C-alpha cells in the first residue's frame, strides 16, 4: 500500500508514506489519484479530494462531516441513539428563541458554540446574566441539560475497535473535564456499557477515527460529543494507535486490477 499524508505528526512511522503540505495538494494530483489512501487531510480539502480526485480518505468522510459541527453531530446522535443523547435544544439566535430556550431549560444548563474543541466555547449557565453573555457570542443557540458528573470517559475508536478508554476527571475550576482545561486522566477501568455505546455510534455513523466523550450517570451512558482529531495524552507511549490504523486500512484496501477496471455486469439482458 502507498499512502499520502497531510499530517506528518499523526502518521509518524507509517510505511511507504509521502507527506505533503495541504496547501500544495493541487500540485500532486496524479500522486493522490494513485494512492491507496489519503490520510488526515484538512477539512477544506475534503470535497476536492473525494469528489474531484476520487481519493479514498482516512478518517472517513462521515468522521469529517459529522465531527465538524456540534449541531450536526448532536442531530446524528439523536437519530441513531436518542436514548443516550442528553436533552438538547437548538434554535436560531432571535429574541423569541432566546426566551423559548431560557424558559424551557432548568438551571443550571450547558450552552455551546457549534464549532469549538478542548473545552472552549462551552459554558455552564447559572443565571440570566450568563445566558445573555452566551447569546451575544453565537449565531445559533445550542443548549443541553446539565448532567451531574465529576468525570467523563474518553473512548478512542479506530474502525470497529476500541484502542483506548480512560476517565477524564474534573478540573480544579470545576465543570470542565477536558485535559486542556485542567482535567486529569484516570486510567481506572471504563465500564463495557460505555465502550459498547462508542462502538455502536461509530458503526452506525460510519465514523472510523474518533475520541468519543461519554458521561455515566448512575450507570447509564450519555454521549456528549466526539473529536475526529483527539489528543494523545491518555494513549500511553506505545504504538497501539498506529497499529490499529494500519490494520484497519489494510483490511479495507481493495486490490488494484493491473488490467484496469472490468466491465460492469449489466442489470438487464443485452441485445446481440
C-alpha positions as semicolon CSV with decimal commas, in nm:
position;residue;x (nm);y (nm);z (nm)
1;X;0,000;0,000;0,000
2;X;0,107;0,355;-0,065
3;X;-0,020;0,642;0,149
4;X;-0,022;1,016;0,107
5;X;-0,038;1,201;0,438
6;X;-0,122;1,562;0,507
7;X;-0,035;1,536;0,877
8;X;0,322;1,428;0,948
9;X;0,273;1,403;1,326
10;X;-0,025;1,167;1,307
11;X;0,145;0,937;1,056
12;X;0,495;0,911;1,204
13;X;0,632;0,563;1,140
14;X;0,378;0,476;0,870
15;X;0,539;0,270;0,590
16;X;0,551;0,385;0,226
17;X;0,405;0,725;0,303
18;X;0,454;1,051;0,113
19;X;0,392;1,359;0,325
20;X;0,255;1,670;0,155
21;X;0,161;2,015;0,278
22;X;-0,217;2,062;0,247
23;X;-0,179;2,386;0,051
24;X;0,030;2,202;-0,213
25;X;-0,219;1,924;-0,292
26;X;-0,312;2,068;-0,634
27;X;0,048;2,013;-0,746
28;X;0,027;1,638;-0,685
29;X;-0,300;1,527;-0,842
30;X;-0,164;1,214;-1,008
31;X;0,012;1,102;-0,691
32;X;-0,311;1,147;-0,497
33;X;-0,516;0,959;-0,757
34;X;-0,276;0,663;-0,741
35;X;-0,251;0,647;-0,361
36;X;-0,432;0,366;-0,185
37;X;-0,525;0,603;0,097
38;X;-0,501;0,976;0,160
39;X;-0,451;1,032;0,532
40;X;-0,561;1,319;0,756
41;X;-0,637;1,590;0,500
42;X;-0,769;1,923;0,622
43;X;-1,145;1,966;0,626
44;X;-1,131;2,224;0,347
45;X;-0,962;1,969;0,117
46;X;-1,229;1,703;0,156
47;X;-1,462;1,780;-0,135
48;X;-1,178;1,829;-0,382
49;X;-1,006;1,504;-0,280
50;X;-1,313;1,282;-0,252
51;X;-1,533;1,417;-0,529
52;X;-1,272;1,574;-0,755
53;X;-0,983;1,327;-0,743
54;X;-1,184;1,023;-0,621
55;X;-0,941;0,964;-0,334
56;X;-1,013;0,728;-0,050
57;X;-0,956;0,926;0,266
58;X;-0,895;0,837;0,628
59;X;-1,056;0,932;0,860
60;X;-1,383;0,866;0,680
61;X;-1,594;1,134;0,517
62;X;-1,854;1,083;0,791
63;X;-1,589;1,140;1,057
64;X;-1,512;1,476;0,900
65;X;-1,861;1,597;0,824
66;X;-2,034;1,486;1,143
67;X;-1,738;1,583;1,359
68;X;-1,705;1,931;1,212
69;X;-2,008;2,085;1,382
70;X;-2,164;2,009;1,722
71;X;-2,513;2,077;1,588
72;X;-2,479;1,824;1,307
73;X;-2,317;1,581;1,549
74;X;-2,597;1,607;1,804
75;X;-2,862;1,561;1,537
76;X;-2,681;1,246;1,422
77;X;-2,670;1,117;1,781
78;X;-3,040;1,196;1,824
79;X;-3,117;0,999;1,509
80;X;-2,933;0,676;1,592
81;X;-2,927;0,681;1,975
82;X;-3,178;0,933;2,113
83;X;-3,199;0,746;2,441
84;X;-2,828;0,811;2,500
85;X;-2,827;1,178;2,398
86;X;-2,874;1,449;2,663
87;X;-3,183;1,662;2,613
88;X;-3,080;1,934;2,368
89;X;-3,249;2,237;2,213
90;X;-3,115;2,415;1,904
91;X;-3,261;2,740;1,770
92;X;-3,164;3,045;1,573
93;X;-3,049;3,339;1,781
94;X;-3,352;3,569;1,785
95;X;-3,540;3,735;2,073
96;X;-3,824;3,480;2,073
97;X;-3,583;3,187;2,052
98;X;-3,376;3,323;2,342
99;X;-3,686;3,340;2,560
100;X;-3,806;2,997;2,446
101;X;-3,485;2,825;2,547
102;X;-3,446;3,024;2,868
103;X;-3,799;2,931;2,976
104;X;-3,760;2,562;2,889
105;X;-3,419;2,485;3,041
106;X;-3,380;2,416;3,411
107;X;-3,084;2,586;3,577
108;X;-2,804;2,512;3,554
109;X;-2,773;2,410;3,191
110;X;-2,495;2,393;2,933
111;X;-2,457;2,622;2,631
112;X;-2,215;2,560;2,346
113;X;-2,075;2,716;2,033
114;X;-2,133;2,489;1,730
115;X;-1,764;2,477;1,639
116;X;-1,520;2,454;1,928
117;X;-1,295;2,196;2,094
118;X;-1,079;2,133;2,400
119;X;-1,346;2,277;2,627
120;X;-1,353;2,615;2,454
121;X;-1,694;2,750;2,360
122;X;-1,875;2,566;2,639
123;X;-2,044;2,746;2,930
124;X;-2,234;2,647;3,241
125;X;-2,537;2,876;3,251
126;X;-2,639;2,952;3,609
127;X;-2,807;3,290;3,573
128;X;-2,985;3,523;3,333
129;X;-2,661;3,721;3,304
130;X;-2,471;3,408;3,198
131;X;-2,738;3,339;2,937
132;X;-2,729;3,685;2,784
133;X;-2,349;3,680;2,767
134;X;-2,364;3,350;2,581
135;X;-2,634;3,476;2,344
136;X;-2,410;3,766;2,245
137;X;-2,136;3,520;2,139
138;X;-2,316;3,298;1,890
139;X;-2,537;3,295;1,580
140;X;-2,707;2,967;1,675
141;X;-2,833;2,879;2,023
142;X;-2,730;2,530;2,135
143;X;-2,827;2,429;2,488
144;X;-2,816;2,098;2,667
145;X;-2,927;1,963;3,002
146;X;-2,662;1,962;3,274
147;X;-2,551;1,615;3,378
148;X;-2,441;1,572;3,743
149;X;-2,096;1,424;3,681
150;X;-1,741;1,486;3,800
151;X;-1,578;1,296;3,514
152;X;-1,641;1,158;3,169
153;X;-1,488;0,876;2,968
154;X;-1,282;0,924;2,655
155;X;-1,315;0,620;2,426
156;X;-1,079;0,613;2,129
157;X;-1,220;0,414;1,837
158;X;-1,043;0,316;1,516
159;X;-1,266;0,130;1,274
160;X;-1,460;-0,119;1,484
161;X;-1,202;-0,140;1,760
162;X;-1,159;0,040;2,092
163;X;-0,793;0,139;2,110
164;X;-0,808;0,311;2,448
165;X;-1,061;0,408;2,713
166;X;-0,991;0,622;3,018
167;X;-1,157;0,872;3,251
168;X;-1,108;1,247;3,248
169;X;-1,176;1,391;3,592
170;X;-1,294;1,742;3,662
171;X;-1,055;2,036;3,664
172;X;-0,997;2,230;3,986
173;X;-1,207;2,516;3,849
174;X;-1,500;2,275;3,820
175;X;-1,731;2,182;3,530
176;X;-1,463;2,107;3,268
177;X;-1,322;1,756;3,227
178;X;-1,106;1,842;2,925
179;X;-0,735;1,786;2,980
180;X;-0,670;2,115;2,800
181;X;-0,880;2,287;3,070
182;X;-0,702;2,121;3,361
183;X;-0,884;1,788;3,376
184;X;-0,684;1,486;3,491
185;X;-0,651;1,142;3,334
186;X;-0,763;0,844;3,541
187;X;-0,683;0,501;3,397
188;X;-0,937;0,316;3,611
189;X;-1,143;0,064;3,414
190;X;-1,415;0,211;3,193
191;X;-1,735;0,000;3,200
192;X;-1,829;-0,202;2,896
193;X;-2,161;-0,018;2,867
194;X;-1,959;0,293;2,781
195;X;-1,726;0,136;2,526
196;X;-2,018;-0,053;2,369
197;X;-2,202;0,276;2,314
198;X;-1,894;0,432;2,149
199;X;-1,860;0,134;1,914
200;X;-2,231;0,138;1,832
201;X;-2,221;0,506;1,741
202;X;-1,904;0,464;1,535
203;X;-2,054;0,176;1,337
204;X;-2,395;0,333;1,277
205;X;-2,249;0,669;1,175
206;X;-1,953;0,531;0,971
207;X;-1,707;0,714;1,196
208;X;-1,374;0,530;1,189
209;X;-1,135;0,755;1,384
210;X;-1,265;0,939;1,688
211;X;-1,237;1,005;2,058
212;X;-1,589;0,976;2,199
213;X;-1,670;1,160;2,522
214;X;-1,932;0,971;2,721
215;X;-2,078;1,053;3,061
216;X;-2,201;0,789;3,303
217;X;-2,498;0,894;3,517
218;X;-2,600;0,632;3,774
219;X;-2,462;0,364;3,545
220;X;-2,635;0,493;3,230
221;X;-2,422;0,632;2,944
222;X;-2,485;0,961;2,762
223;X;-2,279;1,065;2,463
224;X;-2,153;1,423;2,474
225;X;-1,952;1,451;2,153
226;X;-1,664;1,304;1,959
227;X;-1,342;1,456;1,834
228;X;-1,204;1,343;1,499
229;X;-0,858;1,471;1,595
230;X;-0,825;1,376;1,959
231;X;-0,535;1,434;2,196
232;X;-0,292;1,154;2,277
233;X;-0,240;1,228;2,648
234;X;-0,426;0,915;2,759
235;X;-0,293;0,678;2,494
236;X;0,038;0,589;2,655
237;X;0,365;0,571;2,467
238;X;0,308;0,253;2,265
239;X;0,219;0,202;1,900
240;X;-0,138;0,075;1,955
241;X;-0,299;0,364;1,768
242;X;-0,065;0,342;1,469
243;X;-0,104;-0,037;1,452
244;X;-0,483;-0,011;1,475
245;X;-0,494;0,241;1,191
246;X;-0,263;0,034;0,968
247;X;-0,460;-0,284;1,036
248;X;-0,785;-0,107;0,953
249;X;-0,650;0,040;0,630
250;X;-0,510;-0,298;0,527
251;X;-0,844;-0,468;0,587
252;X;-1,033;-0,206;0,384
253;X;-0,797;-0,175;0,089
254;X;-0,928;-0,317;-0,237
255;X;-0,655;-0,467;-0,458
256;X;-0,590;-0,283;-0,781
257;X;-0,666;-0,462;-1,108
258;X;-0,344;-0,448;-1,317
259;X;-0,551;-0,485;-1,635
260;X;-0,770;-0,189;-1,549
261;X;-1,136;-0,180;-1,446
262;X;-1,362;-0,459;-1,565
263;X;-1,687;-0,400;-1,745
264;X;-1,982;-0,389;-1,502
265;X;-2,234;-0,672;-1,512
266;X;-2,545;-0,546;-1,692
267;X;-2,867;-0,529;-1,491
268;X;-3,080;-0,643;-1,786
269;X;-3,028;-0,863;-2,097
270;X;-2,813;-0,707;-2,366
271;X;-2,937;-0,735;-2,724
272;X;-2,696;-0,905;-2,964
